[in-house]
């Protein structure tokens, strides 16, 4: 069925008989009618999975409709997205195309994501992560309804294409916006890595906007339809005939897509290793995506760029390493040379043997190091768990190190230097030392091989722990807290609490709250869990925005608030919760005459956490909240106070060290654990040799926090990530 106001003929997807476009990576026709799988009709088997954006949801509200642009379509309602098997595609920021038909988008927020691709799972649209995405957006409330089409990406520089390119910067007022919510089907195509060096946005086959494209290269090994990677800024509207190509289509090819004709690709593309990439393993196998009409492949490979560029079957120049091969992969004999740049080219040969489609010359550079541990091999099952190889202090009294997260697969898969995994090292140096040790055997212990001279490792920590709680004088409590806010779908604050059961009440007089932000908060809270996205109810005093009653009655849902304007500290606040979940929240100028906010119900499970909360509404900035006349009722109210950060990770400042065979070298920074970005530490191996270490017989490597073997000094906890431990050649 065609839903366009003017149907384009013929309304079938055309392609030559017997050919499936090799460089069409994904084609979702969305004709399934039921189920949670988007079938890939490209022939590659890259099915998508429909998944709720709310991690706590147990069902997916999928809505397959019969009236798409061509046959069926998928209607997105903001509660689910489609997760693509991006790790199988080989697509990168270097070149590609995303195309689809869309209809009836509605603005559920300022940004509504149609497609997102990047090398991470935390990207939310415009942060520091490597990502690109197609979306509809509104510049500001009341400017217009219907949404402007946009294509944004991280690069050098970042780009932001619009269906109103005349307006200039993204935040400017529109000049002549093309709006998408007109009830018609529209074809959208975004291409990057074009032969002219531009990134482009097309609507219904017409080029809307193009900009110069940078050279930042990153994998698009995570992709979603209908959401950002972090589940935010979801899409509401119809999608049909979603296609992703492994190269940038030309303007003529985009126009063909509008007419229902799939694009053919004749050259080899999507090289693996990627073009101009460095640190390629010495045992790498070269792979590529074949041209659509290719039957065999001529592979040219060598260290001379001119020879690889100019060689032919008649003049092979010693670099035609595999003529007329049928596989789309070539394994160079032996190992690649250290730190050597290689050049390669694949010419695609058609069945007649005479028609040859010359490929581009690609290059890569081999590693100049030996891997000690890149943490990629570890899994969630014995004997391949992280802590099966890296022994820690679990079950001991003096060693405060714990390797790995609490749940399988134990490795970190989001905070990474390179690859897909890093090692989390939880430490505690409070009258403990913290160290993890790995045993090396056989050739792995010969640290003189191949002329290696330096040990390197990458590490990353967190900012200093800023939270604090003290009672001084008796009956007066001061809480120090940082954090972005107690608001939205997740909170960041410092919390002093008690675990109670049954009906509970907490009352306090907020004496003062530091004006780190007009929305800084100090108040009383009842909370279901200590997770950042927990259900809760609270009353806060702010420096300039009055007294606020806030509650979140669904995990990870938006916070709702009511406020009494013009009120400042000192002021009294109170929250009562019945065993059945009824919430009564109050404020008072004197602790005697109370004004109640609206009656609410917030479901929680016992025990609940009842206490005092402070947030600075400014990351890494400390806000002080001072409380007096604090009273708590409920079973357990006589237990001691507990305090901790919620939603904020902070580290105890410590130095770190590496030890070989128990011989130690310390990092020069005494606060190394506070590094907020990935930091490389290189250690000349001579520093160990000068202390008597036999570098040809290294039997153990240890990484530690604090002072080795010192369990007599006060300290504190933290979390450090380690990745890519290597031995470098000169």
KOLBARO-212255 format. One record per residue (C-alpha): residue number from 1; x, y, z. Coordinates in steps of 0.1 Angstrom, whole numbers. Example, Ala and Ser with C-alpha at 12.3 -4.5 7.8 and 13.67 -1.06 7.14 Angstrom:
2
[site 1, [123, -45, 78]]
[site 2, [137, -11, 71]]
***
This chain:
730
[site 1, [0, 0, 0]]
[site 2, [13, 35, -8]]
[site 3, [6, 63, 17]]
[site 4, [21, 91, -2]]
[site 5, [0, 119, -16]]
[site 6, [16, 113, -50]]
[site 7, [26, 77, -53]]
[site 8, [59, 70, -71]]
[site 9, [59, 43, -97]]
[site 10, [69, 15, -98]]
[site 11, [62, 8, -61]]
[site 12, [85, -22, -59]]
[site 13, [121, -24, -48]]
[site 14, [140, -32, -80]]
[site 15, [173, -49, -85]]
[site 16, [189, -69, -112]]
[site 17, [180, -106, -113]]
[site 18, [202, -128, -92]]
[site 19, [219, -99, -74]]
[site 20, [216, -89, -38]]
[site 21, [234, -56, -31]]
[site 22, [265, -65, -12]]
[site 23, [270, -31, 2]]
[site 24, [234, -29, 14]]
[site 25, [241, -38, 50]]
[site 26, [206, -37, 63]]
[site 27, [171, -35, 48]]
[site 28, [142, -34, 72]]
[site 29, [109, -35, 52]]
[site 30, [88, -36, 84]]
[site 31, [62, -59, 69]]
[site 32, [62, -84, 99]]
[site 33, [28, -74, 114]]
[site 34, [37, -91, 148]]
[site 35, [67, -100, 170]]
[site 36, [98, -83, 183]]
[site 37, [122, -90, 153]]
[site 38, [128, -66, 124]]
[site 39, [137, -89, 95]]
[site 40, [166, -79, 74]]
[site 41, [159, -85, 37]]
[site 42, [194, -75, 25]]
[site 43, [204, -112, 26]]
[site 44, [230, -104, 54]]
[site 45, [209, -117, 83]]
[site 46, [213, -85, 103]]
[site 47, [179, -87, 121]]
[site 48, [170, -60, 145]]
[site 49, [155, -65, 179]]
[site 50, [126, -44, 193]]
[site 51, [134, -34, 229]]
[site 52, [118, -12, 255]]
[site 53, [138, 19, 263]]
[site 54, [129, 15, 300]]
[site 55, [152, -12, 313]]
[site 56, [127, -22, 339]]
[site 57, [99, -28, 314]]
[site 58, [88, -64, 310]]
[site 59, [69, -59, 277]]
[site 60, [75, -41, 244]]
[site 61, [46, -20, 231]]
[site 62, [54, -27, 194]]
[site 63, [29, -14, 169]]
[site 64, [31, -29, 134]]
[site 65, [8, -11, 109]]
[site 66, [-4, -23, 75]]
[site 67, [-4, 12, 58]]
[site 68, [33, 20, 53]]
[site 69, [50, 36, 23]]
[site 70, [52, 2, 8]]
[site 71, [31, -25, 25]]
[site 72, [37, -25, 63]]
[site 73, [55, -1, 85]]
[site 74, [65, 2, 122]]
[site 75, [49, 29, 144]]
[site 76, [72, 42, 172]]
[site 77, [55, 56, 203]]
[site 78, [86, 66, 223]]
[site 79, [86, 35, 246]]
[site 80, [107, 12, 224]]
[site 81, [136, 12, 199]]
[site 82, [151, -12, 175]]
[site 83, [186, -25, 184]]
[site 84, [207, -32, 154]]
[site 85, [235, -58, 153]]
[site 86, [260, -31, 145]]
[site 87, [290, -51, 156]]
[site 88, [284, -73, 125]]
[site 89, [282, -45, 99]]
[site 90, [318, -31, 99]]
[site 91, [304, 4, 94]]
[site 92, [325, 34, 105]]
[site 93, [323, 71, 106]]
[site 94, [346, 71, 75]]
[site 95, [318, 65, 49]]
[site 96, [282, 53, 48]]
[site 97, [245, 60, 41]]
[site 98, [213, 57, 62]]
[site 99, [180, 60, 43]]
[site 100, [144, 55, 53]]
[site 101, [108, 66, 47]]
[site 102, [91, 85, 76]]
[site 103, [56, 98, 83]]
[site 104, [36, 115, 111]]
[site 105, [64, 124, 135]]
[site 106, [53, 142, 166]]
[site 107, [75, 162, 190]]
[site 108, [75, 145, 223]]
[site 109, [105, 166, 233]]
[site 110, [130, 190, 217]]
[site 111, [150, 161, 201]]
[site 112, [133, 130, 187]]
[site 113, [158, 104, 175]]
[site 114, [152, 83, 143]]
[site 115, [187, 67, 139]]
[site 116, [217, 67, 162]]
[site 117, [252, 52, 155]]
[site 118, [284, 53, 176]]
[site 119, [311, 34, 194]]
[site 120, [295, 35, 228]]
[site 121, [263, 28, 247]]
[site 122, [261, 61, 267]]
[site 123, [257, 87, 239]]
[site 124, [227, 110, 244]]
[site 125, [230, 133, 214]]
[site 126, [254, 161, 219]]
[site 127, [279, 150, 245]]
[site 128, [316, 140, 242]]
[site 129, [309, 105, 229]]
[site 130, [317, 95, 193]]
[site 131, [283, 94, 177]]
[site 132, [261, 105, 148]]
[site 133, [223, 106, 146]]
[site 134, [193, 117, 125]]
[site 135, [165, 133, 143]]
[site 136, [137, 159, 143]]
[site 137, [142, 188, 166]]
[site 138, [126, 221, 178]]
[site 139, [148, 251, 184]]
[site 140, [127, 263, 213]]
[site 141, [93, 261, 228]]
[site 142, [66, 280, 208]]
[site 143, [88, 286, 177]]
[site 144, [70, 260, 156]]
[site 145, [54, 226, 157]]
[site 146, [62, 197, 135]]
[site 147, [100, 193, 138]]
[site 148, [129, 202, 117]]
[site 149, [149, 173, 102]]
[site 150, [185, 173, 114]]
[site 151, [217, 151, 110]]
[site 152, [243, 157, 137]]
[site 153, [277, 140, 143]]
[site 154, [309, 142, 162]]
[site 155, [339, 149, 140]]
[site 156, [367, 174, 133]]
[site 157, [348, 197, 134]]
[site 158, [313, 184, 145]]
[site 159, [286, 188, 120]]
[site 160, [249, 197, 123]]
[site 161, [228, 196, 91]]
[site 162, [192, 210, 90]]
[site 163, [162, 211, 68]]
[site 164, [165, 248, 73]]
[site 165, [202, 254, 65]]
[site 166, [197, 292, 61]]
[site 167, [192, 296, 99]]
[site 168, [229, 290, 106]]
[site 169, [238, 276, 140]]
[site 170, [216, 248, 155]]
[site 171, [202, 271, 182]]
[site 172, [193, 300, 159]]
[site 173, [157, 309, 151]]
[site 174, [144, 293, 119]]
[site 175, [143, 311, 86]]
[site 176, [123, 289, 64]]
[site 177, [120, 255, 81]]
[site 178, [108, 224, 63]]
[site 179, [86, 206, 88]]
[site 180, [81, 169, 88]]
[site 181, [47, 165, 105]]
[site 182, [26, 172, 74]]
[site 183, [9, 137, 72]]
[site 184, [28, 127, 41]]
[site 185, [55, 100, 36]]
[site 186, [90, 115, 31]]
[site 187, [122, 99, 21]]
[site 188, [153, 108, 41]]
[site 189, [189, 100, 33]]
[site 190, [221, 110, 52]]
[site 191, [255, 103, 36]]
[site 192, [290, 108, 49]]
[site 193, [325, 103, 35]]
[site 194, [315, 114, 0]]
[site 195, [340, 117, -28]]
[site 196, [338, 155, -25]]
[site 197, [346, 154, 12]]
[site 198, [312, 165, 24]]
[site 199, [284, 151, 47]]
[site 200, [250, 155, 32]]
[site 201, [213, 154, 41]]
[site 202, [186, 147, 15]]
[site 203, [148, 149, 17]]
[site 204, [127, 132, -10]]
[site 205, [158, 129, -32]]
[site 206, [167, 166, -30]]
[site 207, [199, 177, -13]]
[site 208, [189, 200, 16]]
[site 209, [222, 208, 33]]
[site 210, [259, 198, 31]]
[site 211, [290, 206, 50]]
[site 212, [327, 197, 49]]
[site 213, [333, 165, 67]]
[site 214, [362, 159, 91]]
[site 215, [387, 130, 94]]
[site 216, [378, 115, 128]]
[site 217, [375, 78, 124]]
[site 218, [355, 56, 148]]
[site 219, [335, 24, 147]]
[site 220, [297, 25, 145]]
[site 221, [295, -7, 164]]
[site 222, [263, 3, 183]]
[site 223, [232, 14, 164]]
[site 224, [196, 21, 173]]
[site 225, [164, 32, 156]]
[site 226, [140, 53, 176]]
[site 227, [163, 63, 204]]
[site 228, [197, 75, 215]]
[site 229, [222, 49, 228]]
[site 230, [213, 58, 264]]
[site 231, [176, 53, 257]]
[site 232, [167, 90, 257]]
[site 233, [151, 114, 231]]
[site 234, [129, 88, 216]]
[site 235, [110, 89, 183]]
[site 236, [72, 91, 178]]
[site 237, [61, 83, 143]]
[site 238, [62, 59, 114]]
[site 239, [92, 44, 97]]
[site 240, [94, 22, 66]]
[site 241, [121, 7, 43]]
[site 242, [151, 15, 64]]
[site 243, [184, 9, 45]]
[site 244, [220, 12, 56]]
[site 245, [248, 11, 30]]
[site 246, [285, 6, 35]]
[site 247, [294, 36, 14]]
[site 248, [282, 71, 7]]
[site 249, [256, 70, -21]]
[site 250, [257, 95, -49]]
[site 251, [229, 121, -55]]
[site 252, [217, 99, -84]]
[site 253, [216, 68, -63]]
[site 254, [197, 86, -36]]
[site 255, [172, 97, -62]]
[site 256, [169, 60, -73]]
[site 257, [161, 50, -37]]
[site 258, [132, 74, -38]]
[site 259, [119, 56, -69]]
[site 260, [122, 23, -51]]
[site 261, [154, 11, -68]]
[site 262, [181, -3, -45]]
[site 263, [216, 10, -52]]
[site 264, [243, -12, -66]]
[site 265, [280, -10, -56]]
[site 266, [308, -22, -78]]
[site 267, [339, -14, -59]]
[site 268, [352, -32, -28]]
[site 269, [344, -13, 4]]
[site 270, [344, -13, 42]]
[site 271, [381, -24, 46]]
[site 272, [390, -42, 77]]
[site 273, [415, -31, 90]]
[site 274, [399, 3, 85]]
[site 275, [417, 28, 62]]
[site 276, [446, 46, 78]]
[site 277, [441, 29, 112]]
[site 278, [470, 23, 135]]
[site 279, [479, -4, 161]]
[site 280, [467, -33, 139]]
[site 281, [476, -67, 153]]
[site 282, [505, -85, 136]]
[site 283, [483, -115, 128]]
[site 284, [455, -94, 111]]
[site 285, [435, -109, 83]]
[site 286, [424, -84, 56]]
[site 287, [387, -84, 49]]
[site 288, [363, -62, 28]]
[site 289, [328, -60, 15]]
[site 290, [326, -72, -21]]
[site 291, [311, -53, -50]]
[site 292, [276, -63, -61]]
[site 293, [287, -78, -94]]
[site 294, [321, -92, -84]]
[site 295, [328, -129, -89]]
[site 296, [366, -129, -80]]
[site 297, [390, -104, -65]]
[site 298, [425, -93, -73]]
[site 299, [444, -84, -40]]
[site 300, [474, -61, -41]]
[site 301, [494, -58, -8]]
[site 302, [527, -43, 1]]
[site 303, [547, -16, 18]]
[site 304, [552, 7, -13]]
[site 305, [521, 29, -19]]
[site 306, [531, 36, -55]]
[site 307, [535, 0, -64]]
[site 308, [501, -9, -49]]
[site 309, [485, 20, -67]]
[site 310, [499, 13, -101]]
[site 311, [502, -25, -102]]
[site 312, [480, -45, -126]]
[site 313, [478, -82, -136]]
[site 314, [501, -74, -165]]
[site 315, [525, -55, -143]]
[site 316, [521, -70, -108]]
[site 317, [552, -52, -93]]
[site 318, [555, -79, -67]]
[site 319, [523, -68, -49]]
[site 320, [496, -87, -67]]
[site 321, [496, -113, -39]]
[site 322, [463, -131, -47]]
[site 323, [448, -128, -82]]
[site 324, [413, -141, -89]]
[site 325, [406, -153, -54]]
[site 326, [370, -161, -45]]
[site 327, [370, -153, -8]]
[site 328, [366, -117, 5]]
[site 329, [395, -121, 29]]
[site 330, [433, -123, 26]]
[site 331, [457, -136, 53]]
[site 332, [492, -123, 48]]
[site 333, [518, -150, 54]]
[site 334, [536, -149, 87]]
[site 335, [533, -119, 110]]
[site 336, [533, -83, 100]]
[site 337, [564, -63, 108]]
[site 338, [563, -41, 138]]
[site 339, [554, -4, 132]]
[site 340, [552, -10, 95]]
[site 341, [527, 8, 73]]
[site 342, [511, -14, 46]]
[site 343, [491, -5, 16]]
[site 344, [465, -27, -1]]
[site 345, [439, -26, -29]]
[site 346, [412, -49, -40]]
[site 347, [400, -49, -76]]
[site 348, [366, -66, -82]]
[site 349, [364, -88, -113]]
[site 350, [330, -97, -129]]
[site 351, [321, -130, -143]]
[site 352, [333, -123, -178]]
[site 353, [369, -119, -164]]
[site 354, [373, -87, -184]]
[site 355, [353, -62, -165]]
[site 356, [373, -50, -135]]
[site 357, [363, -24, -110]]
[site 358, [395, -8, -96]]
[site 359, [395, -4, -58]]
[site 360, [408, 24, -37]]
[site 361, [443, 21, -21]]
[site 362, [439, 16, 17]]
[site 363, [465, 17, 43]]
[site 364, [471, 6, 79]]
[site 365, [500, 5, 104]]
[site 366, [510, -25, 125]]
[site 367, [515, -24, 162]]
[site 368, [548, -15, 178]]
[site 369, [541, -33, 210]]
[site 370, [534, -67, 226]]
[site 371, [501, -71, 245]]
[site 372, [505, -81, 281]]
[site 373, [467, -79, 287]]
[site 374, [440, -60, 268]]
[site 375, [412, -76, 289]]
[site 376, [393, -87, 258]]
[site 377, [395, -125, 264]]
[site 378, [376, -125, 297]]
[site 379, [341, -139, 300]]
[site 380, [315, -145, 327]]
[site 381, [322, -182, 333]]
[site 382, [350, -201, 350]]
[site 383, [379, -204, 342]]
[site 384, [378, -173, 320]]
[site 385, [366, -148, 345]]
[site 386, [387, -117, 351]]
[site 387, [395, -127, 387]]
[site 388, [406, -161, 377]]
[site 389, [436, -145, 361]]
[site 390, [440, -113, 382]]
[site 391, [440, -124, 419]]
[site 392, [427, -98, 444]]
[site 393, [419, -94, 481]]
[site 394, [385, -110, 481]]
[site 395, [381, -128, 514]]
[site 396, [412, -113, 530]]
[site 397, [415, -88, 558]]
[site 398, [446, -68, 546]]
[site 399, [441, -65, 508]]
[site 400, [413, -41, 499]]
[site 401, [414, -48, 462]]
[site 402, [384, -64, 444]]
[site 403, [387, -71, 407]]
[site 404, [356, -70, 385]]
[site 405, [320, -59, 390]]
[site 406, [296, -79, 411]]
[site 407, [277, -95, 382]]
[site 408, [288, -114, 351]]
[site 409, [306, -107, 328]]
[site 410, [325, -89, 356]]
[site 411, [345, -68, 331]]
[site 412, [336, -32, 323]]
[site 413, [321, -28, 288]]
[site 414, [312, 9, 287]]
[site 415, [342, 28, 301]]
[site 416, [370, 17, 277]]
[site 417, [403, 29, 263]]
[site 418, [401, 7, 233]]
[site 419, [383, -25, 223]]
[site 420, [353, -38, 241]]
[site 421, [364, -45, 277]]
[site 422, [385, -30, 305]]
[site 423, [392, -41, 341]]
[site 424, [375, -25, 370]]
[site 425, [396, -24, 402]]
[site 426, [377, -15, 433]]
[site 427, [401, -4, 461]]
[site 428, [401, 4, 498]]
[site 429, [432, 18, 514]]
[site 430, [417, 24, 548]]
[site 431, [442, 4, 570]]
[site 432, [446, -19, 540]]
[site 433, [467, -22, 509]]
[site 434, [450, -28, 475]]
[site 435, [467, -49, 449]]
[site 436, [458, -73, 421]]
[site 437, [484, -98, 408]]
[site 438, [486, -118, 376]]
[site 439, [510, -147, 370]]
[site 440, [530, -149, 338]]
[site 441, [542, -181, 323]]
[site 442, [565, -192, 294]]
[site 443, [572, -166, 267]]
[site 444, [548, -142, 283]]
[site 445, [574, -137, 311]]
[site 446, [603, -128, 287]]
[site 447, [603, -90, 287]]
[site 448, [634, -88, 266]]
[site 449, [618, -102, 235]]
[site 450, [618, -81, 203]]
[site 451, [637, -53, 220]]
[site 452, [609, -40, 242]]
[site 453, [619, -11, 264]]
[site 454, [588, 3, 281]]
[site 455, [559, -10, 300]]
[site 456, [527, 9, 294]]
[site 457, [492, 8, 309]]
[site 458, [461, 30, 306]]
[site 459, [441, 40, 337]]
[site 460, [411, 61, 346]]
[site 461, [396, 70, 379]]
[site 462, [370, 94, 393]]
[site 463, [370, 129, 409]]
[site 464, [377, 132, 446]]
[site 465, [350, 120, 469]]
[site 466, [334, 152, 482]]
[site 467, [305, 139, 503]]
[site 468, [305, 143, 541]]
[site 469, [283, 140, 571]]
[site 470, [290, 153, 607]]
[site 471, [270, 160, 639]]
[site 472, [286, 190, 656]]
[site 473, [274, 203, 680]]
[site 474, [251, 176, 692]]
[site 475, [218, 178, 673]]
[site 476, [231, 199, 644]]
[site 477, [240, 179, 613]]
[site 478, [261, 192, 584]]
[site 479, [260, 174, 551]]
[site 480, [284, 182, 522]]
[site 481, [272, 170, 488]]
[site 482, [279, 176, 452]]
[site 483, [260, 162, 421]]
[site 484, [242, 175, 391]]
[site 485, [207, 175, 408]]
[site 486, [180, 155, 424]]
[site 487, [157, 157, 394]]
[site 488, [148, 141, 361]]
[site 489, [151, 103, 358]]
[site 490, [182, 99, 380]]
[site 491, [197, 117, 410]]
[site 492, [232, 128, 422]]
[site 493, [235, 138, 459]]
[site 494, [248, 130, 493]]
[site 495, [225, 111, 516]]
[site 496, [226, 105, 554]]
[site 497, [199, 79, 561]]
[site 498, [185, 51, 583]]
[site 499, [168, 19, 570]]
[site 500, [133, 18, 584]]
[site 501, [102, -3, 580]]
[site 502, [65, 4, 583]]
[site 503, [51, 39, 585]]
[site 504, [78, 65, 586]]
[site 505, [82, 103, 593]]
[site 506, [111, 126, 590]]
[site 507, [111, 162, 601]]
[site 508, [140, 188, 601]]
[site 509, [147, 225, 602]]
[site 510, [170, 234, 573]]
[site 511, [192, 261, 588]]
[site 512, [211, 269, 556]]
[site 513, [220, 257, 521]]
[site 514, [250, 270, 502]]
[site 515, [241, 289, 471]]
[site 516, [262, 268, 446]]
[site 517, [232, 271, 423]]
[site 518, [198, 286, 426]]
[site 519, [184, 250, 425]]
[site 520, [208, 235, 450]]
[site 521, [188, 215, 475]]
[site 522, [189, 205, 511]]
[site 523, [160, 186, 527]]
[site 524, [143, 154, 539]]
[site 525, [137, 123, 518]]
[site 526, [121, 88, 518]]
[site 527, [137, 66, 492]]
[site 528, [129, 31, 479]]
[site 529, [166, 21, 470]]
[site 530, [200, 37, 468]]
[site 531, [200, 35, 430]]
[site 532, [201, 69, 413]]
[site 533, [168, 62, 395]]
[site 534, [149, 50, 425]]
[site 535, [114, 60, 435]]
[site 536, [114, 86, 462]]
[site 537, [95, 115, 478]]
[site 538, [113, 146, 493]]
[site 539, [109, 182, 504]]
[site 540, [138, 206, 498]]
[site 541, [148, 241, 506]]
[site 542, [167, 259, 478]]
[site 543, [187, 291, 479]]
[site 544, [165, 310, 454]]
[site 545, [137, 287, 442]]
[site 546, [116, 283, 473]]
[site 547, [106, 250, 490]]
[site 548, [100, 221, 466]]
[site 549, [81, 189, 470]]
[site 550, [94, 163, 446]]
[site 551, [85, 127, 439]]
[site 552, [93, 99, 414]]
[site 553, [67, 72, 415]]
[site 554, [82, 50, 388]]
[site 555, [118, 38, 385]]
[site 556, [138, 59, 360]]
[site 557, [107, 80, 353]]
[site 558, [108, 118, 353]]
[site 559, [106, 136, 387]]
[site 560, [74, 156, 394]]
[site 561, [75, 187, 416]]
[site 562, [54, 213, 434]]
[site 563, [69, 244, 450]]
[site 564, [62, 272, 474]]
[site 565, [79, 303, 460]]
[site 566, [98, 329, 480]]
[site 567, [107, 307, 510]]
[site 568, [144, 304, 521]]
[site 569, [163, 288, 549]]
[site 570, [159, 286, 578]]
[site 571, [127, 267, 571]]
[site 572, [111, 235, 583]]
[site 573, [103, 205, 561]]
[site 574, [86, 171, 567]]
[site 575, [77, 139, 548]]
[site 576, [53, 113, 561]]
[site 577, [48, 79, 544]]
[site 578, [22, 53, 554]]
[site 579, [30, 16, 552]]
[site 580, [7, 16, 522]]
[site 581, [26, 43, 503]]
[site 582, [6, 74, 509]]
[site 583, [28, 105, 510]]
[site 584, [21, 137, 529]]
[site 585, [47, 164, 524]]
[site 586, [48, 197, 545]]
[site 587, [66, 229, 550]]
[site 588, [65, 253, 580]]
[site 589, [81, 286, 591]]
[site 590, [82, 276, 627]]
[site 591, [77, 238, 631]]
[site 592, [43, 244, 646]]
[site 593, [21, 256, 617]]
[site 594, [24, 233, 587]]
[site 595, [13, 237, 551]]
[site 596, [7, 205, 532]]
[site 597, [15, 199, 495]]
[site 598, [-8, 177, 474]]
[site 599, [-14, 141, 486]]
[site 600, [5, 115, 466]]
[site 601, [12, 78, 465]]
[site 602, [47, 64, 459]]
[site 603, [51, 26, 459]]
[site 604, [82, 13, 478]]
[site 605, [93, -20, 492]]
[site 606, [106, -25, 528]]
[site 607, [129, -14, 541]]
[site 608, [129, 22, 529]]
[site 609, [157, 47, 533]]
[site 610, [148, 78, 553]]
[site 611, [171, 107, 558]]
[site 612, [187, 140, 549]]
[site 613, [198, 148, 513]]
[site 614, [220, 176, 498]]
[site 615, [229, 183, 461]]
[site 616, [249, 212, 448]]
[site 617, [233, 212, 413]]
[site 618, [269, 216, 401]]
[site 619, [292, 186, 394]]
[site 620, [324, 185, 415]]
[site 621, [313, 215, 435]]
[site 622, [305, 211, 472]]
[site 623, [273, 224, 488]]
[site 624, [268, 224, 526]]
[site 625, [234, 218, 541]]
[site 626, [229, 224, 578]]
[site 627, [200, 207, 597]]
[site 628, [187, 209, 632]]
[site 629, [157, 195, 651]]
[site 630, [158, 163, 631]]
[site 631, [133, 137, 642]]
[site 632, [126, 103, 626]]
[site 633, [99, 78, 634]]
[site 634, [95, 42, 622]]
[site 635, [109, 8, 631]]
[site 636, [147, 11, 631]]
[site 637, [149, 48, 638]]
[site 638, [172, 42, 668]]
[site 639, [199, 27, 645]]
[site 640, [231, 47, 637]]
[site 641, [232, 71, 607]]
[site 642, [248, 58, 574]]
[site 643, [259, 83, 548]]
[site 644, [270, 79, 512]]
[site 645, [269, 94, 477]]
[site 646, [240, 84, 455]]
[site 647, [245, 85, 417]]
[site 648, [280, 100, 422]]
[site 649, [313, 81, 420]]
[site 650, [341, 96, 439]]
[site 651, [376, 83, 446]]
[site 652, [400, 86, 476]]
[site 653, [431, 103, 462]]
[site 654, [460, 78, 461]]
[site 655, [490, 70, 440]]
[site 656, [492, 38, 420]]
[site 657, [520, 14, 414]]
[site 658, [532, -15, 393]]
[site 659, [553, -43, 407]]
[site 660, [572, -70, 388]]
[site 661, [582, -99, 409]]
[site 662, [574, -78, 440]]
[site 663, [597, -49, 429]]
[site 664, [577, -17, 428]]
[site 665, [576, 15, 407]]
[site 666, [552, 43, 418]]
[site 667, [534, 67, 395]]
[site 668, [547, 103, 400]]
[site 669, [512, 117, 406]]
[site 670, [502, 112, 443]]
[site 671, [466, 117, 432]]
[site 672, [466, 94, 402]]
[site 673, [433, 78, 411]]
[site 674, [415, 111, 405]]
[site 675, [423, 111, 367]]
[site 676, [389, 116, 350]]
[site 677, [401, 107, 315]]
[site 678, [421, 78, 302]]
[site 679, [457, 84, 311]]
[site 680, [487, 64, 298]]
[site 681, [516, 56, 321]]
[site 682, [548, 45, 305]]
[site 683, [576, 30, 327]]
[site 684, [611, 23, 313]]
[site 685, [618, -13, 320]]
[site 686, [653, -2, 331]]
[site 687, [637, 11, 363]]
[site 688, [629, -25, 372]]
[site 689, [662, -39, 360]]
[site 690, [681, -14, 381]]
[site 691, [663, -28, 412]]
[site 692, [674, -63, 403]]
[site 693, [644, -77, 383]]
[site 694, [654, -103, 357]]
[site 695, [634, -90, 327]]
[site 696, [638, -123, 309]]
[site 697, [620, -141, 338]]
[site 698, [591, -119, 349]]
[site 699, [568, -143, 368]]
[site 700, [543, -118, 382]]
[site 701, [529, -84, 374]]
[site 702, [509, -65, 401]]
[site 703, [489, -33, 399]]
[site 704, [481, -16, 432]]
[site 705, [467, 16, 448]]
[site 706, [484, 34, 477]]
[site 707, [516, 21, 492]]
[site 708, [525, -16, 486]]
[site 709, [520, -39, 515]]
[site 710, [511, -9, 538]]
[site 711, [480, -18, 559]]
[site 712, [487, 6, 588]]
[site 713, [477, 39, 573]]
[site 714, [442, 55, 570]]
[site 715, [428, 58, 535]]
[site 716, [395, 52, 517]]
[site 717, [377, 35, 488]]
[site 718, [375, 41, 451]]
[site 719, [373, 26, 416]]
[site 720, [400, 25, 390]]
[site 721, [397, 12, 354]]
[site 722, [427, -4, 338]]
[site 723, [432, -12, 301]]
[site 724, [457, -21, 274]]
[site 725, [488, -32, 293]]
[site 726, [516, -33, 267]]
[site 727, [553, -37, 262]]
[site 728, [566, -11, 237]]
[site 729, [595, -13, 213]]
[site 730, [616, 18, 206]]
***
